[in-house]
């Protein structure tokens, strides 16, 4: 097992095709992946995610909310 494997990874992405692609790629690489289509869904998720992958527009619009958990 490498350091990256079994990390709890969240994917915050509104585009369904991109969510599925990222989930598949990260899953094959050994990551434990949860996908979210909205910030609200992410807020209700496991608070112990190691990393969240998001598109730039979502970060620009909601970056402070993601970091602060508000």
PyMOL commands that set and color helices and strands:
alter all, ss='L'
color gray80, all
select helices_A, chain A and resi 16-28+39-43+56-68
alter helices_A, ss='H'
color red, helices_A
select strands_A, chain A and resi 8-12+32-36+51-54
alter strands_A, ss='S'
color yellow, strands_A
deselect
rebuild
show_as cartoon
